[in-house]
Amino acid sequence: MRFAQVIGQEIIKERMIHGVRVGRIPHAQLILGAEGSGNLALALAYVQYILCNQPSETDSCGECSSCKKVSALIHPDVHFSFPFPKKAGEMEQCSDVYPQWRTALQEDPYLNYEDWMQQLNAENKQGNIPTKELRNIIKNISLKSYEGKMKVCLIWLPEYLGQEGNILLKSLEEPPEQTLFLLVGSDLDAILGTILSRTQLVRVAPIDDASLSLALQTRESIAADDAQRLAKVAQGNYRLARDLGKEAGNPHLDAWRIWMTICFRRKMGEAFQWSDDTASLGREGVKSFLLYGIQVLRTCAVLPYTGSEGLWEGPELDFVNKFNTLQLGEGVIGQMVTVLEKAFYGVERNGNAKVLLMDATYGLIQAISKKN
């Protein structure tokens, strides 16, 4: 992947390129960014630039043998580690699922943990980065590079290392010569403090609205007006904007209004029909609807402090402004977001959408009843 393929993030791109050109590449870095910010895409572009045989002042060439190998995720000096559900005899180390990893990453470098688990058909099994994989990392970095340049170990989602991650401490602190550790994560609080203290933190901001809107237009063929609206709704999350864009002609506002009316007026008789109608959207449609609702609520939470300028436009902004006058308070809104996140988690794992939506309805009513 080239830097040109990464959406936005111009400041970080320039910083990474400058570091490579002046020979200042910290040996252990944590590239931290929220879901959809492109931190993994940035890491891949960074690796390709470092290993490129003829880089320009702004990007890797994309044509040399090294670039082609990195792009295809088959470069012998680049080792990937990531969480996976361990299965004896099937999945015991990351190399066992490299084919699936290459497919998933080439299809979507903005994927998240749930996307990856679905790619592996993990069902309800939890992924982690086991001890055997960590031993393999240490072994791989002890070898000489195949092509004479830097060896790279990219660890995606170090949040899933667990206490076993301490096995890597010495390697992170004193790696072999010409070795680069890139940790790509989203949740700072879930990463071991001992790991954090041995890495240089690179914070990746949410994607700016202009870049996100342009990407939606050029990559997803979404009309300019819809792309601008979705960019504001998604608040820098390309993955969310893309998912909502699948419903760009009908962005869930009507269904959301109906649901809120049901919850605030406790019209449980209507809730059953509503849940039937919404469940008929299918798994991805329901997920998109729940993500939309989460963004609505989060916008309502910040509206009293930021005002409405620069937020949503058109009917969404009108609804958010009116909804905010209900003055639920941050605590109630936070509980409502938690209810929707729980429902999303269930749908993600192939739970019954109708049952989950009804359960969420009860949860929202309970949260609303606590407002002052």
N, C-alpha and C positions, 0 to 999 in steps of 0.2 A: 504494500500500500504506500502511495506517495502522500506527501503533505497536502498536495492539491486536492486529494480525495477526501480529506478530513473537513468536516463542516465547521466553518468559523475558526475560533481559537487562534487568531493570527498572532497575538502577543506571545503565547506559549510556543508556537511554531518558530517564531523569530529567535526566541531565547534558546530553544533546543538547537537550532541550526548554528547560532553563534557559538554555543558551547563546543560543538563538534569542530567547527572551523578553527577555533583558537586552541583546541586540544584540551578543553576542560570538560571532561565527562565524569561526573561523580560515580564511583564504582557501585553504589547501592542507592537506588532512588525509589520513592513511593509516589506514583502518579495517581493522585486522589481526585475523584470527581463523582458527582451524583450520576445515577442511572440516566443514560441518554445524552450525557455531556460529550461523549466521544473519547474518554480517557484511554480505552483499549485501542481505538483506531489511531490515536496519537502515538501510543507506544509502538505500534506496528510500523507507522511511518518513520518514527525516530530510529528504530532498529534498521530499517531499510536504508535510511540516509547514512547511518554510521558505517554500514557494510558496503555501501555503493562504491564501485570501482572508479566512477567518474561523476561525482556529485557536482551540481551547480551551486551557485550562491543561495539558491532558494529552495532546492528540492533534489531528491535522488533522480538519477537519469531514467529509471524504469526499464532500461533496455539491456544493461549489462547482465552477465550470468548471475552475479550475486543478487541483483534486484529481482530477477525472475524467480530465483530460488526462495527468497524471502517472501515475495508476493504469493508464491504457491505453498508457502509454509513448509518447505522441505529443505531449508538451508541446514547443512550439517553442523554449523556452529551456533544454531539457535535452538535452545531447549525450552519447551513449554510445559508448565505445570499448572494444574487447575483442579477444582473439586470434581469428584465423580463418586457415584455410589459403588462401593467396593463389593465385588462378587467373586468368590473363590473360583479360580479357573477361568474367569472371563475378564474381569476388570480388577487388576491388582496394582497397576501403575499407569501413569498417563499415556505412555507409549502404546498401551493396549487399545486405546480409543483415539489415537491420532487421526485415523481416517474420518471418524465422526467429527472430530474437532476441526479438521480442515474444511469439511463440508459446511459446518455451522458458521465458522468464522468468515469464509469466503462469501456465503450467502448474506451474512449480516454482521459486520464488525461492531454494531451497536447492540448486540444481543445482551440479555441479562441472565442471571442465574437460572430463572425458571425456564427460559428458552433452551438453555443448555441441558437442563435435566430432562426436558421434553424430548430433545434430540436423542438422548440416551435411553428413552423409554424407562425412566427411573421410577415411574409411578409415585409411590409415597416414600421411597427411600431417600435418605438424606445424603448429600454429597459431602466429602471432605478431602483433604490432601493428606494421605496416610504416611506413616513412618517410612515404608518401603520406598515411596516416591521421593521423600526427602533424602534418603540414602543415595538414590540414583542421581539426584541433583549434585551432591557432593562428589560423587564418582565422575560425573560428566565434566564438571568444571576443572577437575584435576588433570584431564587429558589436554594435549596440545590442540590448538585449533586446526581444523582441516585445511582452511584456505589462508592461513597466515595472518588473519586480522583478529578482531576481538571475539571472544566467546560471550554469548548472551544467554542468560536464564531469565525468562519472562514468567513470573508467577501471577496468574490472574486470580483475583479474589483471595488475598492473603487472610481475609477474615475467617476462612475455613481451615486455617492451619492448626488451630487449637494449641494446647501446650506443647505438642510435639514439635511445633515450629522452632522451639529453642534449640533443636538439633542444628539449625542453620546459623546460629549466632556467630560462631567463629568464622565461618565462611563469609558472612556478610561484613564482618569487621575487618578481616584480613583475607580477601579473596586472592586466588592466584593472579599473576600478572596478566593484563589484558582480558580481564573478566568483568562483565557488567551484569548486575542484578537489577531487573526492573520489576517492581511489584505494582500491580494495577488494582486498586481497590476503590470501594465506595463508602465504607462505614469505618471511620477513624476509630470510634470507640470499641469496635469489635476486633481490632488488630492488637496483637500482643505489644505491650509497652516495650519489651526488650527488643522487639523487631523495629518498632518506631524509632527507638533511640539510635539505631544503627543505619538508618536510611535518611536521605535528604528528601524532604517533602516538596512535591510539585503539585500545587493546587490547580485543578481544572475547573473553571467557572462554567455555569450554564451557558449554552450557546446563545449568542445575541439574536434578537428577533429578526433582524434583517437577513442574516445568514441562514437562519432556520427557515424563514419564509421562502427564500430563494431555493434552498434545497428541496423543499416540498414541491415547488413548481417544476424544477428541472428533473428531480428524481422520481417523484410520485405523480407527476402530471396533474397537480391540483391547481385549480384556478387561482389567480393572484389574490382576489379578495378573500377566498376561503383560506389560502395559505397564510395570509397576514393575520387573520383571526385565530387560526389554529396555533400559530407561533406564539401569540400572546397567551392563549389558553394553556399551552404546554409548558410555558415558563422555562425555556431552555432545554427541554427534554425531547430530542429528536425522535426517539422511539415512541414516546407517547403521542407526539404530534402526528407521526406517520400512522399509528393505530387509529387515532381519532379521524384522520383524513380518509380512512376507508369508509367513514360514514359522513363525509363532508357535506353531502347534500341534505342530510338529516342528522344534525349533530346532537341528538339526544335531548334537546332542550324541552320539547313537548313532553316526552316521557318523564323527564326529571321534574317538571312542574307538577305533573299528575301525582308522582310519587310523594313529593313534598306535601301536596294537599292532603293525600291519604294519611300521611304520618302526623301532620299537625292537627287534623280534624278527626283522627282515629277512625277512619272509614274502612274498617277491616273487611266489610262485605265487598268493597271495591278492590281491595288489595289482592284477592285471589285472581280476579280477572286480569288485573294489571300484571301480576307476576307471570301469568300464562302468556300474555302478549309479549312481555319483555324477554322471557325465556326462549321464545320462538326466534329471537335474533341469532341463536346459536352461541356456542362457547366464546368465540372471538368477539361477537357482537356484544354479549353481556359483559365481557371483560372491558371492552371499549367504553360501554355505558358507565360502568363502575369507576373507571379511571376519570371519565368526564365529571362524574359527581364529586370525586375526591378533589379535583382541581377547582370546582365551583366553591366547595367548602373552604379550601385553603385560601382562595381569593377573598372570601368573606372575612376570614380571620385577619388578613393584613389590611383590608380596606380602610378601617378606622385610622390607621397610621400612615398609609401611603396616598389615600385618595384614589379616585377612579381613573385619573389621567394616565395613559400609557398601559392600561389593562385591557380588558376585552372591549369589543365594539358591538354595536347593533343590539339585537335582542338579548344576547347574553349579558351585556353590561347593564341593560335596563333591569333584567331579572336580579342580577347580583346586587345592584343598588337597592332594590326594593326588599330583597331577602335580608340584606344587612340591617334594615330598619327594625327587624324583629329583635335585634340586640340579644342574641343568644348567649354571647360571651365566649371567650376562647376555650374555656373548659368544656362546654357543651359541644362546640364545634369540633374540638379535639376528639371527644368521645364518638361523635358521628363519623369522623374520618376513620377511626379505629374499627367501627362497625363495617364500613365499606371495604377497608383493607382486608378484614377477616373474610368477607364474602368473596372478594377477588381471589384470595388465597385458595378458598374452597373450589371456585370455578376453575382456577388454574390447574387444580389436581383432579379435574373431571368429576367434581361433585354435581349433584342434581341442581341445576340452575334455579328451577322454580322453588325448591325447598330452601335454597340458600338465600334467594331474594325475599321470601316470606320471613325467614329468620332475621334477615337484615332489617326488614320493616319493623318487626317487634323491637329490635335493638335500637333503631332510630327513635321510635316512640318513647322508649324508656329514657333515652338520652335527652330528648326534648322536654320530657316531663320534669327534668331536674333544673330547667332554666329558672333564673331568679325572676 
